[in-house]
Structures are given as structure tokens and as C-alpha cells.
Amino acid sequence: MNSIPIARLTHQVFTFLPKFKLIINEFPEEVEIIKRFSFLKPRYEIEGLGLSVEGNIWDMNFAILQDGREIGSVDQRWLAMTSTYDIKIEDESLESVVVAVVVAIDYVKAQSHNSSSASS
């Protein structure tokens, strides 16, 4: 069975605050997930493809918007034995974008958790 990757996530290491580059194969523009300075709790922004996220990234309950229009959402199931997410896709033509963004945000959260655990 041949597998074809739909996206590539790269952690850019030589930046002051964490920054990730997401390249989705079917789109020429790249997406950046950037940690912004915040005193209260970690805050990330998504730049590129007109994307934004509304909701609670840290609890994995959020909507993904493109130019203000919801294209998908994710909700984490808390009573499951493993990390389980319900992903809803509103626009099938943007399925790879929604899935790639959800996976990227989950990875960014894991990296943030690992780096804060290592510094404790």
C-alpha cells in the first residue's frame, strides 16, 4: 500500500519563542503556528491560508476558521482511556487542512508540555 503524506510540520529551532511551519501539499502557502508571549497561559497564533482558531486550544475544544467561516472543529473526549478527538469537517475540500491543523496543534501542545516538564 502506497502512503502519500498530506502535510509536513517543522519545528523551527532558532527562534526566541517556539514557532512551527506547516506545509499542506495541496496549498502553495505555508501556515505558521507561533507561540506568543503571555503571562497567564501559553498563547499560540496561526498565520497563513486565512486561518484562525476560536475556542480552547489547551483543552482541544476549538473551531478552525478560514477567513471567518468555520471549516472544521475538534472536541476532545475526556472519559476515554486514550487521547480521543472528534473532528468535524464542514468543507470537504479543506479536509486535509483541518486534519493537519489539529495534528499540528496537538504536537505543539506536546512539545510545550515536554519543554516545561524538562525545565522543572
Backbone hydrogen bonds in HBPLUS format (Angstrom, degrees):
<---DONOR---> <-ACCEPTOR-->    atom                        ^
c    i                          cat <-CA-CA->   ^        H-A-AA   ^      H-
h    n   atom  resd res      DA  || num        DHA   H-A  angle D-A-AA Bond
n    s   type  num  typ     dist DA aas  dist angle  dist       angle   num
A0025-ASN N   A0006-ILE O   2.91 MM  19  5.50 152.5  1.98 137.0 145.8     1
A0008-ARG N   A0023-ILE O   2.79 MM  15  5.20 146.7  1.90 143.3 154.6     2
A0023-ILE N   A0008-ARG O   2.86 MM  15  5.20 166.8  1.88 153.0 156.9     3
A0010-THR N   A0021-LYS O   2.80 MM  11  5.10 160.2  1.84 149.0 155.9     4
A0021-LYS N   A0010-THR O   2.78 MM  11  5.10 161.6  1.81 151.0 156.3     5
A0012-GLN N   A0019-LYS O   2.86 MM   7  5.53 158.0  1.91 155.0 161.7     6
A0035-LYS N   A0018-PRO O   2.91 MM  17  5.42 173.9  1.92 165.2 163.2     7
A0020-PHE N   A0033-ILE O   2.81 MM  13  5.04 155.9  1.86 147.0 154.9     8
A0033-ILE N   A0020-PHE O   2.84 MM  13  5.04 160.6  1.88 143.9 150.4     9
A0022-LEU N   A0031-VAL O   2.67 MM   9  4.95 174.4  1.67 161.7 162.3    10
A0031-VAL N   A0022-LEU O   2.86 MM   9  4.95 173.8  1.87 153.7 155.6    11
A0027-PHE N   A0024-ILE O   2.93 MM   3  5.68 170.0  1.94 135.9 138.4    12
A0032-GLU N   A0047-GLU O   2.76 MM  15  5.13 161.1  1.80 151.4 158.1    13
A0047-GLU N   A0032-GLU O   2.82 MM  15  5.13 160.8  1.86 151.0 157.4    14
A0034-ILE N   A0045-GLU O   2.89 MM  11  5.31 161.2  1.93 153.7 159.0    15
A0045-GLU N   A0034-ILE O   2.85 MM  11  5.31 154.0  1.91 146.5 154.3    16
A0036-ARG N   A0043-ARG O   2.71 MM   7  5.48 176.2  1.71 167.4 167.9    17
A0051-LEU N   A0048-GLY O   3.08 MM   3  6.00 168.0  2.09 128.6 130.8    18
A0067-ASP N   A0050-GLY O   2.74 MM  17  5.03 165.3  1.76 146.4 144.9    19
A0052-SER N   A0065-LEU O   2.92 MM  13  5.21 141.1  2.07 143.9 147.7    20
A0065-LEU N   A0052-SER O   2.84 MM  13  5.21 174.4  1.84 153.5 155.4    21
A0054-GLU N   A0063-ALA O   3.00 MM   9  5.27 160.2  2.04 147.1 153.6    22
A0063-ALA N   A0054-GLU O   2.76 MM   9  5.27 163.2  1.79 158.2 162.9    23
A0056-ASN N   A0061-ASN O   2.88 MM   5  5.26 146.2  1.99 154.4 144.2    24
A0061-ASN N   A0056-ASN O   3.02 MM   5  5.26 173.5  2.02 154.3 154.2    25
A0060-MET N   A0057-ILE O   2.98 MM   3  4.85 155.9  2.04 102.7 109.9    26
A0076-GLN N   A0060-MET O   3.04 MM  16  5.49 115.6  2.47 130.7 146.0    27
A0062-PHE N   A0074-VAL O   3.04 MM  12  5.61 140.9  2.20 145.1 157.1    28
A0074-VAL N   A0062-PHE O   2.90 MM  12  5.61 158.0  1.94 164.3 171.1    29
A0064-ILE N   A0072-GLY O   2.74 MM   8  5.24 173.1  1.74 146.9 148.7    30
A0071-ILE N   A0064-ILE O   2.86 MM   7  5.88 169.5  1.87 158.6 161.8    31
A0066-GLN N   A0069-ARG O   2.85 MM   3  5.28 161.9  1.88 144.4 145.7    32
A0069-ARG N   A0066-GLN O   3.08 MM   3  5.28 168.7  2.10 114.0 116.6    33
A0090-GLU N   A0071-ILE O   2.90 MM  19  4.84 156.1  1.96 117.9 123.9    34
A0073-SER N   A0088-LYS O   2.83 MM  15  5.17 146.6  1.94 143.0 150.8    35
A0088-LYS N   A0073-SER O   2.84 MM  15  5.17 162.8  1.87 146.2 152.2    36
A0075-ASP N   A0086-ASP O   2.95 MM  11  5.19 146.4  2.06 139.8 150.5    37
A0086-ASP N   A0075-ASP O   2.77 MM  11  5.19 167.1  1.79 152.4 156.1    38
A0077-ARG N   A0084-THR O   2.84 MM   7  5.49 170.1  1.85 155.3 158.0    39
A0094-LEU N   A0091-ASP O   2.83 MM   3  5.56 160.4  1.87 123.9 130.6    40
A0095-GLU N   A0092-GLU O   3.18 MM   3  5.01 160.9  2.22 110.7 108.8    41
A0097-VAL N   A0094-LEU O   3.08 MM   3  5.21 121.8  2.43  99.5 114.3    42
A0098-VAL N   A0094-LEU O   3.07 MM   4  6.41 164.5  2.09 161.0 163.9    43
A0099-VAL N   A0095-GLU O   3.03 MM   4  6.25 176.6  2.03 160.9 161.4    44
A0100-ALA N   A0096-SER O   2.94 MM   4  5.86 159.3  1.99 139.4 146.2    45
A0101-VAL N   A0097-VAL O   2.90 MM   4  6.03 160.8  1.94 152.7 157.8    46
A0102-VAL N   A0098-VAL O   3.02 MM   4  6.22 163.0  2.05 153.2 157.6    47
A0103-VAL N   A0099-VAL O   2.99 MM   4  6.18 169.6  2.00 155.1 157.8    48
A0104-ALA N   A0100-ALA O   2.89 MM   4  5.97 158.0  1.93 145.6 152.6    49
A0105-ILE N   A0101-VAL O   2.88 MM   4  6.05 163.2  1.91 152.1 156.0    50
A0106-ASP N   A0102-VAL O   3.00 MM   4  6.20 160.6  2.04 149.9 155.4    51
A0107-TYR N   A0103-VAL O   2.97 MM   4  6.20 154.8  2.04 147.7 154.6    52
A0108-VAL N   A0104-ALA O   2.85 MM   4  6.12 159.6  1.89 152.7 158.5    53
A0109-LYS N   A0105-ILE O   2.92 MM   4  6.13 161.1  1.96 150.8 155.5    54
A0110-ALA N   A0106-ASP O   3.05 MM   4  6.30 155.5  2.11 143.1 149.7    55
A0111-GLN N   A0107-TYR O   2.86 MM   4  6.16 158.6  1.91 154.5 160.3    56
A0112-SER N   A0108-VAL O   2.91 MM   4  6.12 158.2  1.96 150.1 156.2    57
A0113-HIS N   A0109-LYS O   2.91 MM   4  6.12 159.2  1.95 150.4 156.0    58
A0114-ASN N   A0110-ALA O   2.86 MM   4  6.05 161.8  1.89 149.9 155.0    59
A0115-SER N   A0111-GLN O   2.91 MM   4  6.09 158.7  1.96 149.2 154.6    60
A0116-SER N   A0112-SER O   3.01 MM   4  6.18 153.5  2.09 145.3 152.4    61
A0117-SER N   A0113-HIS O   2.93 MM   4  6.09 148.5  2.03 146.3 155.3    62
A0118-ALA N   A0114-ASN O   3.02 MM   4  6.14 148.6  2.12 142.3 150.3    63
A0119-SER N   A0115-SER O   3.24 MM   4  6.37 139.6  2.42 135.3 144.3    64
A0120-SER N   A0117-SER O   3.34 MM   3  5.34 153.4  2.41  97.6 105.3    65
